[in-house]
Amino acid sequence: MAKKVHSVSVKGLLEVDFNNGIGVITEVTKDNEIPYNFFDIINEFNGKSVSIVIKEEQDIEPIKE
């Protein structure tokens, strides 16, 4: 069966203040820092069947010889 997929992809620093209802993802490029409202993004999917993946990337040190 054919499918239509609606997705959003943002890579950046997530800062959430649940007490004040604030969530911001700040994407950092070589020229800018671009903030996105995390809760506005999530609200686009409210009431729909979703799959959610949250991934953290960290640099690791190589073996020193």
CHARMM-style PDB file with segment names, atoms N, HN, CA, C and O in Angstrom:
ATOM      1  N   MET     1       0.846  -1.180   0.000  1.00  0.00      PROA
ATOM      2  CA  MET     1       0.000   0.000   0.000  1.00  0.00      PROA
ATOM      3  C   MET     1       0.889   1.241   0.000  1.00  0.00      PROA
ATOM      4  O   MET     1       1.925   1.258   0.665  1.00  0.00      PROA
ATOM      5  N   ALA     2       0.506   2.252  -0.719  1.00  0.00      PROA
ATOM      6  HN  ALA     2      -0.336   2.238  -1.259  1.00  0.00      PROA
ATOM      7  CA  ALA     2       1.256   3.509  -0.771  1.00  0.00      PROA
ATOM      8  C   ALA     2       1.146   4.243   0.559  1.00  0.00      PROA
ATOM      9  O   ALA     2       0.149   4.133   1.272  1.00  0.00      PROA
ATOM     10  N   LYS     3       2.191   4.990   0.869  1.00  0.00      PROA
ATOM     11  HN  LYS     3       3.001   5.080   0.290  1.00  0.00      PROA
ATOM     12  CA  LYS     3       2.204   5.767   2.108  1.00  0.00      PROA
ATOM     13  C   LYS     3       2.632   7.193   1.827  1.00  0.00      PROA
ATOM     14  O   LYS     3       3.425   7.452   0.922  1.00  0.00      PROA
ATOM     15  N   LYS     4       2.108   8.096   2.598  1.00  0.00      PROA
ATOM     16  HN  LYS     4       1.463   7.885   3.333  1.00  0.00      PROA
ATOM     17  CA  LYS     4       2.547   9.480   2.598  1.00  0.00      PROA
ATOM     18  C   LYS     4       3.215   9.714   3.949  1.00  0.00      PROA
ATOM     19  O   LYS     4       2.629   9.422   4.991  1.00  0.00      PROA
ATOM     20  N   VAL     5       4.427  10.235   3.933  1.00  0.00      PROA
ATOM     21  HN  VAL     5       4.902  10.472   3.087  1.00  0.00      PROA
ATOM     22  CA  VAL     5       5.174  10.442   5.176  1.00  0.00      PROA
ATOM     23  C   VAL     5       5.377  11.930   5.398  1.00  0.00      PROA
ATOM     24  O   VAL     5       5.827  12.645   4.502  1.00  0.00      PROA
ATOM     25  N   HSD     6       5.044  12.394   6.593  1.00  0.00      PROA
ATOM     26  HN  HSD     6       4.678  11.814   7.320  1.00  0.00      PROA
ATOM     27  CA  HSD     6       5.286  13.774   7.016  1.00  0.00      PROA
ATOM     28  C   HSD     6       6.343  13.696   8.107  1.00  0.00      PROA
ATOM     29  O   HSD     6       6.126  13.061   9.139  1.00  0.00      PROA
ATOM     30  N   SER     7       7.472  14.328   7.887  1.00  0.00      PROA
ATOM     31  HN  SER     7       7.648  14.843   7.049  1.00  0.00      PROA
ATOM     32  CA  SER     7       8.536  14.279   8.899  1.00  0.00      PROA
ATOM     33  C   SER     7       9.208  15.635   9.022  1.00  0.00      PROA
ATOM     34  O   SER     7       9.146  16.471   8.120  1.00  0.00      PROA
ATOM     35  N   VAL     8       9.850  15.827  10.162  1.00  0.00      PROA
ATOM     36  HN  VAL     8       9.900  15.148  10.895  1.00  0.00      PROA
ATOM     37  CA  VAL     8      10.639  17.029  10.428  1.00  0.00      PROA
ATOM     38  C   VAL     8      11.977  16.555  10.963  1.00  0.00      PROA
ATOM     39  O   VAL     8      12.032  15.679  11.826  1.00  0.00      PROA
ATOM     40  N   SER     9      13.047  17.128  10.457  1.00  0.00      PROA
ATOM     41  HN  SER     9      13.002  17.840   9.756  1.00  0.00      PROA
ATOM     42  CA  SER     9      14.372  16.776  10.930  1.00  0.00      PROA
ATOM     43  C   SER     9      15.114  18.053  11.304  1.00  0.00      PROA
ATOM     44  O   SER     9      15.342  18.923  10.464  1.00  0.00      PROA
ATOM     45  N   VAL    10      15.486  18.150  12.569  1.00  0.00      PROA
ATOM     46  HN  VAL    10      15.301  17.443  13.252  1.00  0.00      PROA
ATOM     47  CA  VAL    10      16.256  19.294  13.061  1.00  0.00      PROA
ATOM     48  C   VAL    10      17.391  18.732  13.903  1.00  0.00      PROA
ATOM     49  O   VAL    10      17.173  17.870  14.754  1.00  0.00      PROA
ATOM     50  N   LYS    11      18.593  19.219  13.666  1.00  0.00      PROA
ATOM     51  HN  LYS    11      18.770  19.919  12.974  1.00  0.00      PROA
ATOM     52  CA  LYS    11      19.743  18.766  14.442  1.00  0.00      PROA
ATOM     53  C   LYS    11      20.302  19.970  15.178  1.00  0.00      PROA
ATOM     54  O   LYS    11      20.680  20.964  14.558  1.00  0.00      PROA
ATOM     55  N   GLY    12      20.354  19.883  16.497  1.00  0.00      PROA
ATOM     56  HN  GLY    12      20.046  19.076  17.001  1.00  0.00      PROA
ATOM     57  CA  GLY    12      20.885  20.995  17.275  1.00  0.00      PROA
ATOM     58  C   GLY    12      20.769  20.742  18.764  1.00  0.00      PROA
ATOM     59  O   GLY    12      20.488  19.626  19.199  1.00  0.00      PROA
ATOM     60  N   LEU    13      20.988  21.783  19.534  1.00  0.00      PROA
ATOM     61  HN  LEU    13      21.217  22.690  19.180  1.00  0.00      PROA
ATOM     62  CA  LEU    13      20.942  21.731  20.990  1.00  0.00      PROA
ATOM     63  C   LEU    13      19.499  21.867  21.467  1.00  0.00      PROA
ATOM     64  O   LEU    13      18.834  22.853  21.148  1.00  0.00      PROA
ATOM     65  N   LEU    14      19.008  20.889  22.227  1.00  0.00      PROA
ATOM     66  HN  LEU    14      19.548  20.088  22.485  1.00  0.00      PROA
ATOM     67  CA  LEU    14      17.651  20.917  22.778  1.00  0.00      PROA
ATOM     68  C   LEU    14      17.696  21.467  24.197  1.00  0.00      PROA
ATOM     69  O   LEU    14      18.437  20.974  25.047  1.00  0.00      PROA
ATOM     70  N   GLU    15      16.890  22.495  24.436  1.00  0.00      PROA
ATOM     71  HN  GLU    15      16.287  22.895  23.746  1.00  0.00      PROA
ATOM     72  CA  GLU    15      16.754  23.069  25.777  1.00  0.00      PROA
ATOM     73  C   GLU    15      15.266  23.126  26.106  1.00  0.00      PROA
ATOM     74  O   GLU    15      14.494  23.798  25.422  1.00  0.00      PROA
ATOM     75  N   VAL    16      14.870  22.408  27.166  1.00  0.00      PROA
ATOM     76  HN  VAL    16      15.497  21.862  27.721  1.00  0.00      PROA
ATOM     77  CA  VAL    16      13.461  22.332  27.554  1.00  0.00      PROA
ATOM     78  C   VAL    16      13.308  22.776  29.001  1.00  0.00      PROA
ATOM     79  O   VAL    16      14.031  22.310  29.882  1.00  0.00      PROA
ATOM     80  N   ASP    17      12.362  23.680  29.240  1.00  0.00      PROA
ATOM     81  HN  ASP    17      11.775  24.059  28.524  1.00  0.00      PROA
ATOM     82  CA  ASP    17      11.985  24.110  30.585  1.00  0.00      PROA
ATOM     83  C   ASP    17      10.515  23.746  30.760  1.00  0.00      PROA
ATOM     84  O   ASP    17       9.626  24.518  30.402  1.00  0.00      PROA
ATOM     85  N   PHE    18      10.272  22.558  31.318  1.00  0.00      PROA
ATOM     86  HN  PHE    18      10.994  21.931  31.610  1.00  0.00      PROA
ATOM     87  CA  PHE    18       8.901  22.056  31.460  1.00  0.00      PROA
ATOM     88  C   PHE    18       8.074  22.930  32.396  1.00  0.00      PROA
ATOM     89  O   PHE    18       6.865  23.059  32.205  1.00  0.00      PROA
ATOM     90  N   ASN    19       8.699  23.530  33.401  1.00  0.00      PROA
ATOM     91  HN  ASN    19       9.681  23.425  33.557  1.00  0.00      PROA
ATOM     92  CA  ASN    19       7.967  24.372  34.344  1.00  0.00      PROA
ATOM     93  C   ASN    19       7.350  25.591  33.673  1.00  0.00      PROA
ATOM     94  O   ASN    19       6.281  26.048  34.077  1.00  0.00      PROA
ATOM     95  N   ASN    20       8.018  26.120  32.652  1.00  0.00      PROA
ATOM     96  HN  ASN    20       8.886  25.748  32.325  1.00  0.00      PROA
ATOM     97  CA  ASN    20       7.534  27.312  31.965  1.00  0.00      PROA
ATOM     98  C   ASN    20       7.009  27.027  30.556  1.00  0.00      PROA
ATOM     99  O   ASN    20       6.649  27.953  29.829  1.00  0.00      PROA
ATOM    100  N   GLY    21       6.964  25.743  30.169  1.00  0.00      PROA
ATOM    101  HN  GLY    21       7.257  24.991  30.759  1.00  0.00      PROA
ATOM    102  CA  GLY    21       6.434  25.378  28.863  1.00  0.00      PROA
ATOM    103  C   GLY    21       7.257  25.876  27.696  1.00  0.00      PROA
ATOM    104  O   GLY    21       6.713  26.238  26.653  1.00  0.00      PROA
ATOM    105  N   ILE    22       8.583  25.894  27.871  1.00  0.00      PROA
ATOM    106  HN  ILE    22       9.025  25.600  28.718  1.00  0.00      PROA
ATOM    107  CA  ILE    22       9.469  26.395  26.820  1.00  0.00      PROA
ATOM    108  C   ILE    22      10.334  25.245  26.317  1.00  0.00      PROA
ATOM    109  O   ILE    22      10.930  24.511  27.105  1.00  0.00      PROA
ATOM    110  N   GLY    23      10.394  25.099  25.003  1.00  0.00      PROA
ATOM    111  HN  GLY    23       9.910  25.696  24.363  1.00  0.00      PROA
ATOM    112  CA  GLY    23      11.259  24.100  24.385  1.00  0.00      PROA
ATOM    113  C   GLY    23      11.849  24.687  23.112  1.00  0.00      PROA
ATOM    114  O   GLY    23      11.114  25.121  22.225  1.00  0.00      PROA
ATOM    115  N   VAL    24      13.167  24.700  23.023  1.00  0.00      PROA
ATOM    116  HN  VAL    24      13.764  24.347  23.744  1.00  0.00      PROA
ATOM    117  CA  VAL    24      13.838  25.282  21.870  1.00  0.00      PROA
ATOM    118  C   VAL    24      14.917  24.322  21.388  1.00  0.00      PROA
ATOM    119  O   VAL    24      15.681  23.775  22.183  1.00  0.00      PROA
ATOM    120  N   ILE    25      14.966  24.125  20.059  1.00  0.00      PROA
ATOM    121  HN  ILE    25      14.345  24.570  19.414  1.00  0.00      PROA
ATOM    122  CA  ILE    25      16.081  23.418  19.436  1.00  0.00      PROA
ATOM    123  C   ILE    25      16.859  24.465  18.661  1.00  0.00      PROA
ATOM    124  O   ILE    25      16.313  25.126  17.777  1.00  0.00      PROA
ATOM    125  N   THR    26      18.143  24.617  18.994  1.00  0.00      PROA
ATOM    126  HN  THR    26      18.587  24.080  19.711  1.00  0.00      PROA
ATOM    127  CA  THR    26      18.977  25.597  18.307  1.00  0.00      PROA
ATOM    128  C   THR    26      19.935  24.872  17.372  1.00  0.00      PROA
ATOM    129  O   THR    26      20.835  24.151  17.801  1.00  0.00      PROA
ATOM    130  N   GLU    27      19.709  25.088  16.073  1.00  0.00      PROA
ATOM    131  HN  GLU    27      18.977  25.674  15.725  1.00  0.00      PROA
ATOM    132  CA  GLU    27      20.572  24.505  15.051  1.00  0.00      PROA
ATOM    133  C   GLU    27      21.746  25.461  14.836  1.00  0.00      PROA
ATOM    134  O   GLU    27      21.555  26.658  14.625  1.00  0.00      PROA
ATOM    135  N   VAL    28      22.956  24.918  14.891  1.00  0.00      PROA
ATOM    136  HN  VAL    28      23.111  23.946  15.062  1.00  0.00      PROA
ATOM    137  CA  VAL    28      24.153  25.741  14.735  1.00  0.00      PROA
ATOM    138  C   VAL    28      24.787  25.421  13.388  1.00  0.00      PROA
ATOM    139  O   VAL    28      25.175  24.282  13.126  1.00  0.00      PROA
ATOM    140  N   THR    29      24.887  26.441  12.535  1.00  0.00      PROA
ATOM    141  HN  THR    29      24.572  27.366  12.748  1.00  0.00      PROA
ATOM    142  CA  THR    29      25.584  26.302  11.263  1.00  0.00      PROA
ATOM    143  C   THR    29      26.872  27.104  11.353  1.00  0.00      PROA
ATOM    144  O   THR    29      27.133  27.747  12.369  1.00  0.00      PROA
ATOM    145  N   LYS    30      27.675  27.071  10.303  1.00  0.00      PROA
ATOM    146  HN  LYS    30      27.462  26.549   9.477  1.00  0.00      PROA
ATOM    147  CA  LYS    30      28.930  27.826  10.370  1.00  0.00      PROA
ATOM    148  C   LYS    30      28.683  29.333  10.371  1.00  0.00      PROA
ATOM    149  O   LYS    30      29.552  30.102  10.781  1.00  0.00      PROA
ATOM    150  N   ASP    31      27.489  29.766   9.910  1.00  0.00      PROA
ATOM    151  HN  ASP    31      26.783  29.142   9.577  1.00  0.00      PROA
ATOM    152  CA  ASP    31      27.196  31.192   9.842  1.00  0.00      PROA
ATOM    153  C   ASP    31      26.145  31.679  10.836  1.00  0.00      PROA
ATOM    154  O   ASP    31      26.094  32.871  11.138  1.00  0.00      PROA
ATOM    155  N   ASN    32      25.304  30.776  11.351  1.00  0.00      PROA
ATOM    156  HN  ASN    32      25.346  29.807  11.106  1.00  0.00      PROA
ATOM    157  CA  ASN    32      24.159  31.194  12.168  1.00  0.00      PROA
ATOM    158  C   ASN    32      23.844  30.227  13.294  1.00  0.00      PROA
ATOM    159  O   ASN    32      24.284  29.077  13.301  1.00  0.00      PROA
ATOM    160  N   GLU    33      23.068  30.727  14.242  1.00  0.00      PROA
ATOM    161  HN  GLU    33      22.710  31.661  14.236  1.00  0.00      PROA
ATOM    162  CA  GLU    33      22.376  29.888  15.221  1.00  0.00      PROA
ATOM    163  C   GLU    33      20.895  30.123  14.986  1.00  0.00      PROA
ATOM    164  O   GLU    33      20.409  31.246  15.117  1.00  0.00      PROA
ATOM    165  N   ILE    34      20.166  29.040  14.633  1.00  0.00      PROA
ATOM    166  HN  ILE    34      20.561  28.128  14.526  1.00  0.00      PROA
ATOM    167  CA  ILE    34      18.765  29.165  14.242  1.00  0.00      PROA
ATOM    168  C   ILE    34      17.893  28.444  15.266  1.00  0.00      PROA
ATOM    169  O   ILE    34      17.972  27.221  15.380  1.00  0.00      PROA
ATOM    170  N   PRO    35      17.050  29.184  16.024  1.00  0.00      PROA
ATOM    171  CA  PRO    35      16.185  28.550  17.021  1.00  0.00      PROA
ATOM    172  C   PRO    35      14.858  28.088  16.413  1.00  0.00      PROA
ATOM    173  O   PRO    35      14.287  28.762  15.555  1.00  0.00      PROA
ATOM    174  N   TYR    36      14.378  26.925  16.873  1.00  0.00      PROA
ATOM    175  HN  TYR    36      14.842  26.378  17.570  1.00  0.00      PROA
ATOM    176  CA  TYR    36      13.077  26.393  16.476  1.00  0.00      PROA
ATOM    177  C   TYR    36      12.286  26.068  17.736  1.00  0.00      PROA
ATOM    178  O   TYR    36      12.857  25.605  18.724  1.00  0.00      PROA
ATOM    179  N   ASN    37      10.982  26.305  17.710  1.00  0.00      PROA
ATOM    180  HN  ASN    37      10.518  26.681  16.907  1.00  0.00      PROA
ATOM    181  CA  ASN    37      10.122  25.989  18.843  1.00  0.00      PROA
ATOM    182  C   ASN    37       9.816  24.494  18.818  1.00  0.00      PROA
ATOM    183  O   ASN    37       9.079  24.022  17.953  1.00  0.00      PROA
ATOM    184  N   PHE    38      10.380  23.756  19.762  1.00  0.00      PROA
ATOM    185  HN  PHE    38      10.979  24.139  20.465  1.00  0.00      PROA
ATOM    186  CA  PHE    38      10.213  22.305  19.845  1.00  0.00      PROA
ATOM    187  C   PHE    38       8.746  21.916  19.995  1.00  0.00      PROA
ATOM    188  O   PHE    38       8.288  20.963  19.365  1.00  0.00      PROA
ATOM    189  N   PHE    39       8.013  22.646  20.820  1.00  0.00      PROA
ATOM    190  HN  PHE    39       8.385  23.420  21.331  1.00  0.00      PROA
ATOM    191  CA  PHE    39       6.617  22.288  21.060  1.00  0.00      PROA
ATOM    192  C   PHE    39       5.735  22.563  19.840  1.00  0.00      PROA
ATOM    193  O   PHE    39       4.757  21.847  19.624  1.00  0.00      PROA
ATOM    194  N   ASP    40       6.054  23.577  19.044  1.00  0.00      PROA
ATOM    195  HN  ASP    40       6.848  24.159  19.220  1.00  0.00      PROA
ATOM    196  CA  ASP    40       5.322  23.808  17.792  1.00  0.00      PROA
ATOM    197  C   ASP    40       5.545  22.657  16.818  1.00  0.00      PROA
ATOM    198  O   ASP    40       4.615  22.222  16.139  1.00  0.00      PROA
ATOM    199  N   ILE    41       6.774  22.168  16.751  1.00  0.00      PROA
ATOM    200  HN  ILE    41       7.530  22.521  17.303  1.00  0.00      PROA
ATOM    201  CA  ILE    41       7.083  21.035  15.877  1.00  0.00      PROA
ATOM    202  C   ILE    41       6.305  19.805  16.317  1.00  0.00      PROA
ATOM    203  O   ILE    41       5.680  19.142  15.490  1.00  0.00      PROA
ATOM    204  N   ILE    42       6.333  19.492  17.607  1.00  0.00      PROA
ATOM    205  HN  ILE    42       6.841  20.031  18.279  1.00  0.00      PROA
ATOM    206  CA  ILE    42       5.622  18.318  18.125  1.00  0.00      PROA
ATOM    207  C   ILE    42       4.116  18.468  17.933  1.00  0.00      PROA
ATOM    208  O   ILE    42       3.432  17.483  17.655  1.00  0.00      PROA
ATOM    209  N   ASN    43       3.595  19.672  18.074  1.00  0.00      PROA
ATOM    210  HN  ASN    43       4.151  20.472  18.300  1.00  0.00      PROA
ATOM    211  CA  ASN    43       2.153  19.911  17.943  1.00  0.00      PROA
ATOM    212  C   ASN    43       1.626  19.573  16.547  1.00  0.00      PROA
ATOM    213  O   ASN    43       0.453  19.229  16.399  1.00  0.00      PROA
ATOM    214  N   GLU    44       2.489  19.668  15.511  1.00  0.00      PROA
ATOM    215  HN  GLU    44       3.442  19.948  15.632  1.00  0.00      PROA
ATOM    216  CA  GLU    44       2.080  19.294  14.159  1.00  0.00      PROA
ATOM    217  C   GLU    44       1.627  17.837  14.081  1.00  0.00      PROA
ATOM    218  O   GLU    44       0.866  17.466  13.187  1.00  0.00      PROA
ATOM    219  N   PHE    45       2.093  17.023  15.009  1.00  0.00      PROA
ATOM    220  HN  PHE    45       2.712  17.325  15.734  1.00  0.00      PROA
ATOM    221  CA  PHE    45       1.813  15.588  14.990  1.00  0.00      PROA
ATOM    222  C   PHE    45       0.806  15.175  16.062  1.00  0.00      PROA
ATOM    223  O   PHE    45       0.534  13.987  16.234  1.00  0.00      PROA
ATOM    224  N   ASN    46       0.257  16.142  16.775  1.00  0.00      PROA
ATOM    225  HN  ASN    46       0.478  17.108  16.635  1.00  0.00      PROA
ATOM    226  CA  ASN    46      -0.675  15.854  17.870  1.00  0.00      PROA
ATOM    227  C   ASN    46      -1.894  15.083  17.348  1.00  0.00      PROA
ATOM    228  O   ASN    46      -2.517  15.484  16.365  1.00  0.00      PROA
ATOM    229  N   GLY    47      -2.223  13.983  18.011  1.00  0.00      PROA
ATOM    230  HN  GLY    47      -1.717  13.657  18.810  1.00  0.00      PROA
ATOM    231  CA  GLY    47      -3.375  13.178  17.652  1.00  0.00      PROA
ATOM    232  C   GLY    47      -3.133  12.211  16.504  1.00  0.00      PROA
ATOM    233  O   GLY    47      -4.069  11.564  16.033  1.00  0.00      PROA
ATOM    234  N   LYS    48      -1.881  12.105  16.045  1.00  0.00      PROA
ATOM    235  HN  LYS    48      -1.121  12.631  16.428  1.00  0.00      PROA
ATOM    236  CA  LYS    48      -1.551  11.214  14.934  1.00  0.00      PROA
ATOM    237  C   LYS    48      -0.663  10.082  15.408  1.00  0.00      PROA
ATOM    238  O   LYS    48       0.019  10.208  16.425  1.00  0.00      PROA
ATOM    239  N   SER    49      -0.665   8.991  14.685  1.00  0.00      PROA
ATOM    240  HN  SER    49      -1.219   8.890  13.859  1.00  0.00      PROA
ATOM    241  CA  SER    49       0.207   7.854  14.993  1.00  0.00      PROA
ATOM    242  C   SER    49       1.620   8.218  14.547  1.00  0.00      PROA
ATOM    243  O   SER    49       1.838   8.551  13.382  1.00  0.00      PROA
ATOM    244  N   VAL    50       2.583   8.155  15.473  1.00  0.00      PROA
ATOM    245  HN  VAL    50       2.406   7.884  16.419  1.00  0.00      PROA
ATOM    246  CA  VAL    50       3.945   8.609  15.174  1.00  0.00      PROA
ATOM    247  C   VAL    50       4.989   7.593  15.602  1.00  0.00      PROA
ATOM    248  O   VAL    50       4.707   6.670  16.366  1.00  0.00      PROA
ATOM    249  N   SER    51       6.170   7.776  15.107  1.00  0.00      PROA
ATOM    250  HN  SER    51       6.400   8.526  14.487  1.00  0.00      PROA
ATOM    251  CA  SER    51       7.364   7.072  15.548  1.00  0.00      PROA
ATOM    252  C   SER    51       8.363   8.149  15.939  1.00  0.00      PROA
ATOM    253  O   SER    51       8.627   9.059  15.153  1.00  0.00      PROA
ATOM    254  N   ILE    52       8.919   8.060  17.134  1.00  0.00      PROA
ATOM    255  HN  ILE    52       8.705   7.321  17.772  1.00  0.00      PROA
ATOM    256  CA  ILE    52       9.830   9.105  17.620  1.00  0.00      PROA
ATOM    257  C   ILE    52      11.194   8.496  17.924  1.00  0.00      PROA
ATOM    258  O   ILE    52      11.303   7.474  18.601  1.00  0.00      PROA
ATOM    259  N   VAL    53      12.223   9.149  17.408  1.00  0.00      PROA
ATOM    260  HN  VAL    53      12.134   9.980  16.858  1.00  0.00      PROA
ATOM    261  CA  VAL    53      13.606   8.762  17.684  1.00  0.00      PROA
ATOM    262  C   VAL    53      14.340  10.010  18.145  1.00  0.00      PROA
ATOM    263  O   VAL    53      14.307  11.039  17.470  1.00  0.00      PROA
ATOM    264  N   ILE    54      14.999   9.922  19.286  1.00  0.00      PROA
ATOM    265  HN  ILE    54      15.026   9.086  19.834  1.00  0.00      PROA
ATOM    266  CA  ILE    54      15.853  11.007  19.758  1.00  0.00      PROA
ATOM    267  C   ILE    54      17.255  10.431  19.841  1.00  0.00      PROA
ATOM    268  O   ILE    54      17.475   9.390  20.460  1.00  0.00      PROA
ATOM    269  N   LYS    55      18.202  11.116  19.212  1.00  0.00      PROA
ATOM    270  HN  LYS    55      18.023  11.961  18.709  1.00  0.00      PROA
ATOM    271  CA  LYS    55      19.555  10.600  19.113  1.00  0.00      PROA
ATOM    272  C   LYS    55      20.538  11.675  19.562  1.00  0.00      PROA
ATOM    273  O   LYS    55      20.437  12.834  19.160  1.00  0.00      PROA
ATOM    274  N   GLU    56      21.481  11.276  20.395  1.00  0.00      PROA
ATOM    275  HN  GLU    56      21.563  10.334  20.721  1.00  0.00      PROA
ATOM    276  CA  GLU    56      22.548  12.183  20.833  1.00  0.00      PROA
ATOM    277  C   GLU    56      23.845  11.749  20.170  1.00  0.00      PROA
ATOM    278  O   GLU    56      24.158  10.559  20.131  1.00  0.00      PROA
ATOM    279  N   GLU    57      24.599  12.708  19.648  1.00  0.00      PROA
ATOM    280  HN  GLU    57      24.345  13.675  19.679  1.00  0.00      PROA
ATOM    281  CA  GLU    57      25.900  12.416  19.065  1.00  0.00      PROA
ATOM    282  C   GLU    57      26.990  13.017  19.934  1.00  0.00      PROA
ATOM    283  O   GLU    57      26.890  14.163  20.373  1.00  0.00      PROA
ATOM    284  N   GLN    58      28.027  12.238  20.177  1.00  0.00      PROA
ATOM    285  HN  GLN    58      28.109  11.307  19.821  1.00  0.00      PROA
ATOM    286  CA  GLN    58      29.172  12.706  20.956  1.00  0.00      PROA
ATOM    287  C   GLN    58      30.455  12.302  20.248  1.00  0.00      PROA
ATOM    288  O   GLN    58      30.557  11.190  19.728  1.00  0.00      PROA
ATOM    289  N   ASP    59      31.428  13.192  20.226  1.00  0.00      PROA
ATOM    290  HN  ASP    59      31.345  14.095  20.648  1.00  0.00      PROA
ATOM    291  CA  ASP    59      32.737  12.843  19.707  1.00  0.00      PROA
ATOM    292  C   ASP    59      33.411  11.916  20.716  1.00  0.00      PROA
ATOM    293  O   ASP    59      33.256  12.079  21.926  1.00  0.00      PROA
ATOM    294  N   ILE    60      34.154  10.951  20.204  1.00  0.00      PROA
ATOM    295  HN  ILE    60      34.280  10.818  19.221  1.00  0.00      PROA
ATOM    296  CA  ILE    60      34.916  10.062  21.085  1.00  0.00      PROA
ATOM    297  C   ILE    60      36.388  10.153  20.728  1.00  0.00      PROA
ATOM    298  O   ILE    60      36.747  10.458  19.591  1.00  0.00      PROA
ATOM    299  N   GLU    61      37.230   9.885  21.705  1.00  0.00      PROA
ATOM    300  HN  GLU    61      36.938   9.637  22.628  1.00  0.00      PROA
ATOM    301  CA  GLU    61      38.683   9.967  21.495  1.00  0.00      PROA
ATOM    302  C   GLU    61      39.181   8.663  20.889  1.00  0.00      PROA
ATOM    303  O   GLU    61      38.768   7.583  21.310  1.00  0.00      PROA
ATOM    304  N   PRO    62      40.068   8.759  19.900  1.00  0.00      PROA
ATOM    305  CA  PRO    62      40.672   7.543  19.336  1.00  0.00      PROA
ATOM    306  C   PRO    62      41.718   6.984  20.279  1.00  0.00      PROA
ATOM    307  O   PRO    62      42.150   7.656  21.215  1.00  0.00      PROA
ATOM    308  N   ILE    63      42.117   5.760  20.027  1.00  0.00      PROA
ATOM    309  HN  ILE    63      41.765   5.214  19.266  1.00  0.00      PROA
ATOM    310  CA  ILE    63      43.197   5.136  20.801  1.00  0.00      PROA
ATOM    311  C   ILE    63      44.503   5.863  20.482  1.00  0.00      PROA
ATOM    312  O   ILE    63      44.839   6.091  19.320  1.00  0.00      PROA
ATOM    313  N   LYS    64      45.218   6.214  21.524  1.00  0.00      PROA
ATOM    314  HN  LYS    64      44.945   6.029  22.468  1.00  0.00      PROA
ATOM    315  CA  LYS    64      46.502   6.896  21.335  1.00  0.00      PROA
ATOM    316  C   LYS    64      47.614   5.852  21.410  1.00  0.00      PROA
ATOM    317  O   LYS    64      47.701   5.084  22.368  1.00  0.00      PROA
ATOM    318  N   GLU    65      48.440   5.841  20.405  1.00  0.00      PROA
ATOM    319  HN  GLU    65      48.369   6.465  19.627  1.00  0.00      PROA
ATOM    320  CA  GLU    65      49.518   4.844  20.361  1.00  0.00      PROA
ATOM    321  C   GLU    65      50.831   5.430  20.795  1.00  0.00      PROA
ATOM    322  OT1 GLU    65      51.843   4.729  20.817  1.00  0.00      PROA
TER     323      GLU     65
END
